[in-house]
Amino acid sequence: MKLIEQLFGTGNVLKDDENLGKVNYRLYVYQEIVEGEEGLKNTVGKIDSDKAFALFDKDKLILKTEDGRSIRFIVLNLEGDIKCAGNFFKKKGV
């Protein structure tokens, strides 16, 4: 796995188009490289631990980053570790 992108900033957390508030985030995007070919991407990161407590038991969360992209994620633990699902996408609104 090769680190291909790092994102740091403050973004909005959405659930079913409801804004659940702002979080500070750090995201790391890794990509498999197999025989010189680009493979699957894996995005992991961290959010504020005080926000993680409120979001820990929720699903279908979306993080909208400072650059306008969005990504689905879940909170893995109360320390704020997150795992993202799928790729970044553009989301209108908030």
C-alpha atoms as a printed R data frame, in Angstrom:
   type eleno elety resid chain resno       x      y       z
1  ATOM     1    CA   MET     A     1   0.000  0.000   0.000
2  ATOM     2    CA   LYS     A     2   1.299  3.415  -0.937
3  ATOM     3    CA   LEU     A     3   0.190  6.663   0.735
4  ATOM     4    CA   ILE     A     4  -1.141  8.812  -2.119
5  ATOM     5    CA   GLU     A     5  -2.967 11.635  -0.325
6  ATOM     6    CA   GLN     A     6  -3.300 13.260   3.091
7  ATOM     7    CA   LEU     A     7  -6.099 15.628   4.041
8  ATOM     8    CA   PHE     A     8  -6.269 17.741   7.190
9  ATOM     9    CA   GLY     A     9  -8.917 20.279   8.088
10 ATOM    10    CA   THR     A    10 -12.341 20.995   9.492
11 ATOM    11    CA   GLY     A    11 -15.386 19.500   7.842
12 ATOM    12    CA   ASN     A    12 -19.085 18.902   8.304
13 ATOM    13    CA   VAL     A    13 -20.583 15.567   9.300
14 ATOM    14    CA   LEU     A    14 -23.890 14.726   7.624
15 ATOM    15    CA   LYS     A    15 -26.424 11.970   8.209
16 ATOM    16    CA   ASP     A    16 -29.427 11.770   5.908
17 ATOM    17    CA   ASP     A    17 -28.694 15.368   4.790
18 ATOM    18    CA   GLU     A    18 -28.830 16.598   8.412
19 ATOM    19    CA   ASN     A    19 -25.724 18.520   9.483
20 ATOM    20    CA   LEU     A    20 -24.453 16.944  12.731
21 ATOM    21    CA   GLY     A    21 -21.738 19.549  13.192
22 ATOM    22    CA   LYS     A    22 -18.116 20.281  12.442
23 ATOM    23    CA   VAL     A    23 -15.141 18.026  13.165
24 ATOM    24    CA   ASN     A    24 -11.417 18.346  12.766
25 ATOM    25    CA   TYR     A    25 -10.183 15.480  10.584
26 ATOM    26    CA   ARG     A    26  -7.034 13.825   9.319
27 ATOM    27    CA   LEU     A    27  -7.468 11.432   6.396
28 ATOM    28    CA   TYR     A    28  -4.903  9.174   4.772
29 ATOM    29    CA   VAL     A    29  -5.597  7.648   1.358
30 ATOM    30    CA   TYR     A    30  -3.621  4.510   0.500
31 ATOM    31    CA   GLN     A    31  -3.596  2.665  -2.798
32 ATOM    32    CA   GLU     A    32  -2.472 -0.828  -3.680
33 ATOM    33    CA   ILE     A    33   0.113 -1.035  -6.423
34 ATOM    34    CA   VAL     A    34   0.201 -4.454  -8.091
35 ATOM    35    CA   GLU     A    35   2.782 -5.078 -10.807
36 ATOM    36    CA   GLY     A    36   2.945 -1.359 -11.607
37 ATOM    37    CA   GLU     A    37  -0.833 -1.026 -11.859
38 ATOM    38    CA   GLU     A    38  -2.938  1.089  -9.512
39 ATOM    39    CA   GLY     A    39  -5.356 -0.949  -7.432
40 ATOM    40    CA   LEU     A    40  -7.965 -0.386  -4.753
41 ATOM    41    CA   LYS     A    41  -7.878  2.671  -2.504
42 ATOM    42    CA   ASN     A    42  -8.279  2.544   1.269
43 ATOM    43    CA   THR     A    43  -9.050  5.692   3.279
44 ATOM    44    CA   VAL     A    44  -8.606  5.828   7.045
45 ATOM    45    CA   GLY     A    45  -8.222  8.663   9.502
46 ATOM    46    CA   LYS     A    46  -9.100 10.341  12.725
47 ATOM    47    CA   ILE     A    47 -11.609 12.895  13.996
48 ATOM    48    CA   ASP     A    48 -11.851 14.787  17.291
49 ATOM    49    CA   SER     A    49 -12.320 12.320  20.138
50 ATOM    50    CA   ASP     A    50 -15.035 14.461  21.749
51 ATOM    51    CA   LYS     A    51 -17.028 14.284  18.494
52 ATOM    52    CA   ALA     A    52 -16.313 10.553  18.133
53 ATOM    53    CA   PHE     A    53 -18.284  9.851  21.299
54 ATOM    54    CA   ALA     A    54 -21.429 11.444  19.834
55 ATOM    55    CA   LEU     A    55 -21.000  9.713  16.442
56 ATOM    56    CA   PHE     A    56 -19.800  6.266  17.566
57 ATOM    57    CA   ASP     A    57 -23.149  4.457  17.334
58 ATOM    58    CA   LYS     A    58 -24.330  6.105  14.106
59 ATOM    59    CA   ASP     A    59 -24.154  4.708  10.597
60 ATOM    60    CA   LYS     A    60 -24.445  6.233   7.114
61 ATOM    61    CA   LEU     A    61 -22.283  9.201   8.092
62 ATOM    62    CA   ILE     A    62 -20.744 11.471   5.472
63 ATOM    63    CA   LEU     A    63 -17.753 13.756   6.005
64 ATOM    64    CA   LYS     A    64 -17.633 16.820   3.767
65 ATOM    65    CA   THR     A    65 -14.034 17.997   3.564
66 ATOM    66    CA   GLU     A    66 -12.757 21.555   3.194
67 ATOM    67    CA   ASP     A    67 -12.103 21.040  -0.525
68 ATOM    68    CA   GLY     A    68 -15.769 20.178  -1.173
69 ATOM    69    CA   ARG     A    69 -15.435 16.426  -1.536
70 ATOM    70    CA   SER     A    70 -17.428 14.009   0.602
71 ATOM    71    CA   ILE     A    71 -16.818 10.458   1.791
72 ATOM    72    CA   ARG     A    72 -18.864  7.941   3.765
73 ATOM    73    CA   PHE     A    73 -17.355  6.791   7.063
74 ATOM    74    CA   ILE     A    74 -17.875  5.033  10.380
75 ATOM    75    CA   VAL     A    75 -16.310  5.763  13.748
76 ATOM    76    CA   LEU     A    76 -14.303  2.757  14.934
77 ATOM    77    CA   ASN     A    77 -13.669  3.753  18.555
78 ATOM    78    CA   LEU     A    78 -14.000  6.529  21.099
79 ATOM    79    CA   GLU     A    79 -10.475  7.754  20.326
80 ATOM    80    CA   GLY     A    80 -11.794  9.017  16.985
81 ATOM    81    CA   ASP     A    81 -10.341  6.512  14.522
82 ATOM    82    CA   ILE     A    82 -12.481  6.296  11.392
83 ATOM    83    CA   LYS     A    83 -12.748  4.001   8.372
84 ATOM    84    CA   CYS     A    84 -14.070  5.376   5.116
85 ATOM    85    CA   ALA     A    85 -16.159  3.475   2.593
86 ATOM    86    CA   GLY     A    86 -15.866  3.924  -1.149
87 ATOM    87    CA   ASN     A    87 -14.303  6.864  -2.915
88 ATOM    88    CA   PHE     A    88 -14.664 10.611  -2.500
89 ATOM    89    CA   PHE     A    89 -17.624 12.212  -4.253
90 ATOM    90    CA   LYS     A    90 -19.037 15.701  -4.689
91 ATOM    91    CA   LYS     A    91 -22.079 16.540  -2.567
92 ATOM    92    CA   LYS     A    92 -24.173 19.658  -3.030
93 ATOM    93    CA   GLY     A    93 -25.363 21.648  -0.055
94 ATOM    94    CA   VAL     A    94 -23.873 21.997   3.425
